[in-house]
């Protein structure tokens, strides 16, 4: 009961949300709490719903802040480690638009907020793949720009907030896209990560002044 009240206190103070959010976890995290992806997706939808109601009827038709996209990167050198948990990952598709990337395959199911799950993907691999595709398409070096490069990315958006649980280091996933992202490191392990920890991360994001490298 006390924790629920504390959650409400934090939630009431949130006025700004990251439009794009990324969690970086490991295959061991997935094994310890296979339904956490589904749970965290639900938390995002709940926060969106709460702020939509909060902003309803405000003067000037100010749009409510919203988490528009969510990414989970499951770090592993062997995607087979995650295969036993695919049914748990697919459960996300029950209340969101799931895009599952594992190995060379991509699977999409469900409707609603975009949720990307990338298993064992490397940022360096993605950049190499982009360069190969540009070469295959005959892109001219003289006309090459950041915008051109970004068209070839598998994950084209830049996360506003990257959350890493368990205190371990980040991977090179989204190495291009996350250069200006805010980073939040939680000492709480993935299996013990609670909604209140999630709300604290959002509160921390709101308190920061974003400079985008300036």
Backbone torsions as a table, in degrees:
resi	resn	phi	psi	omega
1	UNK	NA	-44.5	-180.0
2	UNK	-63.9	-41.7	179.7
3	UNK	-64.0	-40.0	179.0
4	UNK	-61.6	-41.6	179.1
5	UNK	-65.3	-40.0	178.9
6	UNK	-64.4	-39.6	176.5
7	UNK	-58.8	-43.4	-179.7
8	UNK	-65.1	-38.0	178.9
9	UNK	-62.1	-46.7	179.5
10	UNK	-64.2	-45.3	-177.1
11	UNK	-61.0	-39.6	-179.4
12	UNK	-63.7	-24.1	-177.4
13	UNK	-91.4	-4.9	-178.4
14	UNK	-85.4	122.9	179.5
15	UNK	-122.2	-8.7	-176.7
16	UNK	-135.2	132.8	-179.7
17	UNK	-123.6	150.1	170.3
18	UNK	-71.7	127.0	179.2
19	UNK	-66.5	-34.5	-179.4
20	UNK	-125.0	127.6	-173.4
21	UNK	-127.7	138.9	-179.3
22	UNK	-132.4	131.9	172.5
23	UNK	-108.0	134.1	176.2
24	UNK	-112.6	116.0	-179.1
25	UNK	-128.8	179.6	-179.9
26	UNK	-116.9	169.5	176.9
27	UNK	-62.5	-34.8	177.1
28	UNK	-64.9	-38.5	175.3
29	UNK	-59.9	-43.4	-179.2
30	UNK	-62.5	-40.2	179.7
31	UNK	-67.0	-35.4	-176.9
32	UNK	-76.2	-27.2	-178.1
33	UNK	-150.6	74.1	-172.7
34	UNK	-65.1	-21.9	-179.4
35	UNK	-94.6	3.5	-176.5
36	UNK	-65.3	-32.9	178.1
37	UNK	-59.7	-45.0	178.2
38	UNK	-62.6	-40.9	-178.4
39	UNK	-66.2	-46.3	-179.2
40	UNK	-65.0	-39.3	176.2
41	UNK	-58.4	-41.4	177.2
42	UNK	-62.1	-39.1	178.4
43	UNK	-61.8	-42.5	179.7
44	UNK	-61.1	-44.0	179.7
45	UNK	-65.3	-37.5	178.6
46	UNK	-64.9	-42.0	178.3
47	UNK	-64.2	-43.6	177.3
48	UNK	-58.7	-44.4	-178.8
49	UNK	-64.9	-41.8	-179.4
50	UNK	-61.9	-46.8	-177.5
51	UNK	-71.9	-30.4	175.9
52	UNK	-62.3	-42.1	177.8
53	UNK	-68.6	-38.4	-178.3
54	UNK	-63.8	-37.6	-177.4
55	UNK	-87.2	-8.3	-177.4
56	UNK	-61.7	127.5	176.7
57	UNK	82.5	5.0	178.3
58	UNK	-70.5	148.7	179.6
59	UNK	-61.5	142.8	176.7
60	UNK	81.6	5.6	179.4
61	UNK	50.2	46.9	178.7
62	UNK	-67.6	123.1	-179.3
63	UNK	-67.0	141.7	179.3
64	UNK	-72.6	141.2	173.5
65	UNK	-61.2	150.6	-173.2
66	UNK	-152.8	138.4	169.6
67	UNK	-81.3	109.4	-173.9
68	UNK	-93.0	-24.0	-177.9
69	UNK	-148.2	142.1	-177.0
70	UNK	-132.2	133.9	178.4
71	UNK	-125.8	138.0	171.2
72	UNK	-117.6	121.5	173.3
73	UNK	-104.3	121.3	178.6
74	UNK	-102.3	104.6	-175.7
75	UNK	-77.4	124.7	176.8
76	UNK	-165.5	145.5	174.9
77	UNK	-86.7	-8.9	-178.8
78	UNK	-134.5	94.1	-179.3
79	UNK	-55.4	-19.9	179.2
80	UNK	-61.5	-23.6	177.8
81	UNK	-60.6	-29.8	-174.8
82	UNK	-92.8	-15.7	-175.9
83	UNK	-52.7	-40.0	179.6
84	UNK	-63.6	-14.0	-175.4
85	UNK	-108.9	12.4	-178.0
86	UNK	-61.7	-34.8	179.4
87	UNK	-64.6	-35.3	177.6
88	UNK	-70.1	-38.0	177.7
89	UNK	-66.2	-44.3	-178.8
90	UNK	-63.3	-20.9	178.7
91	UNK	-61.5	-26.0	176.4
92	UNK	-56.8	-32.4	-179.9
93	UNK	-65.7	-7.7	177.9
94	UNK	-73.2	-26.0	179.0
95	UNK	-137.1	20.2	176.8
96	UNK	-157.8	171.4	177.2
97	UNK	-91.3	100.7	-173.8
98	UNK	-89.9	130.5	172.7
99	UNK	-118.4	106.1	-176.3
100	UNK	-101.6	121.7	178.5
101	UNK	-114.1	115.6	177.8
102	UNK	-142.7	125.4	-175.0
103	UNK	61.9	-130.4	178.7
104	UNK	-99.5	10.2	-176.2
105	UNK	-110.0	149.9	176.3
106	UNK	-129.6	134.6	-177.8
107	UNK	-129.8	135.5	-179.7
108	UNK	-127.3	133.5	176.8
109	UNK	-156.4	156.8	177.8
110	UNK	87.6	176.6	-179.9
111	UNK	-135.5	157.7	176.2
112	UNK	113.5	-148.4	-178.8
113	UNK	-57.3	136.9	-179.0
114	UNK	-72.2	125.5	176.8
115	UNK	-126.1	119.6	178.4
116	UNK	-104.0	132.0	173.7
117	UNK	-120.9	116.5	-178.3
118	UNK	-113.3	119.7	-177.5
119	UNK	-103.5	116.1	174.3
120	UNK	69.4	16.4	-179.2
121	UNK	-79.7	143.9	179.4
122	UNK	-115.3	138.3	177.4
123	UNK	-63.7	-37.8	178.8
124	UNK	-66.0	-38.6	176.6
125	UNK	-63.1	-40.4	-179.6
126	UNK	-63.2	-42.2	179.9
127	UNK	-65.2	-42.5	177.6
128	UNK	-61.4	-42.4	179.1
129	UNK	-62.0	-41.1	178.0
130	UNK	-59.3	-45.7	-178.7
131	UNK	-63.0	-41.8	178.9
132	UNK	-62.6	-43.4	-179.6
133	UNK	-64.5	-39.7	178.8
134	UNK	-64.9	-38.6	178.3
135	UNK	-65.8	-41.9	178.7
136	UNK	-62.6	-34.5	-178.8
137	UNK	-86.2	0.1	176.8
138	UNK	71.8	30.3	178.7
139	UNK	-63.4	133.0	-178.7
140	UNK	-81.8	131.3	178.1
141	UNK	-57.7	-31.0	-178.0
142	UNK	-67.6	-29.7	-177.0
143	UNK	-103.3	3.1	-177.9
144	UNK	-68.3	133.5	179.0
145	UNK	-139.9	173.3	176.8
146	UNK	-59.9	-39.1	-179.2
147	UNK	-64.2	-39.4	177.7
148	UNK	-63.1	-47.2	-179.7
149	UNK	-59.5	-42.9	-175.7
150	UNK	-66.8	-23.1	177.0
151	UNK	-64.7	-23.3	-176.1
152	UNK	-96.3	-2.7	-178.8
153	UNK	-70.5	142.1	175.3
154	UNK	-68.1	-38.4	179.0
155	UNK	-117.1	92.5	-167.3
156	UNK	-78.2	-12.1	-175.9
157	UNK	-100.8	156.3	179.7
158	UNK	-98.7	123.1	179.8
159	UNK	-69.6	138.5	175.6
160	UNK	-77.1	-32.8	-178.0
161	UNK	-138.1	129.9	175.4
162	UNK	-113.7	125.3	-179.2
163	UNK	-111.2	127.0	176.5
164	UNK	-119.6	121.7	179.8
165	UNK	-96.0	163.7	173.3
166	UNK	81.5	-3.2	176.1
167	UNK	76.8	-0.3	179.9
168	UNK	-82.3	169.4	-173.8
169	UNK	-74.9	162.3	176.9
170	UNK	-75.0	159.5	172.1
171	UNK	-96.3	-177.1	178.4
172	UNK	-92.6	13.4	177.6
173	UNK	-61.6	140.4	-177.2
174	UNK	55.9	37.1	-175.2
175	UNK	-60.8	-34.6	177.6
176	UNK	-79.4	-45.3	-170.9
177	UNK	-73.8	-26.7	-171.2
178	UNK	-101.0	17.4	-176.2
179	UNK	-61.7	-29.3	179.2
180	UNK	-111.5	13.7	-179.0
181	UNK	-73.5	151.0	169.8
182	UNK	-80.4	139.6	-177.9
183	UNK	-112.9	136.6	177.3
184	UNK	-129.0	118.5	179.3
185	UNK	-104.5	125.3	178.3
186	UNK	-110.9	133.3	176.7
187	UNK	-74.3	-12.6	-179.1
188	UNK	-75.1	129.7	177.8
189	UNK	-66.8	154.6	-175.2
190	UNK	-54.7	-42.8	-176.8
191	UNK	-69.4	-20.0	179.7
192	UNK	-103.5	0.1	-178.4
193	UNK	-68.0	121.8	-174.1
194	UNK	-110.5	169.9	178.1
195	UNK	-58.7	-37.1	-179.7
196	UNK	-64.8	-34.0	176.3
197	UNK	-68.1	-38.0	176.9
198	UNK	-62.7	-46.1	179.9
199	UNK	-64.2	-35.2	177.0
200	UNK	-64.6	-37.2	177.2
201	UNK	-64.5	-41.5	177.3
202	UNK	-65.1	-40.2	178.0
203	UNK	-62.9	-41.9	178.7
204	UNK	-62.5	-41.8	178.8
205	UNK	-60.9	-43.2	-178.0
206	UNK	-62.3	-31.9	-176.0
207	UNK	-79.6	-11.3	-176.4
208	UNK	-87.1	152.6	173.9
209	UNK	-101.9	112.7	-176.0
210	UNK	-82.0	130.8	-177.7
211	UNK	-113.7	-11.5	178.0
212	UNK	51.4	43.3	176.5
213	UNK	82.5	1.7	-177.5
214	UNK	-88.5	NA	NA
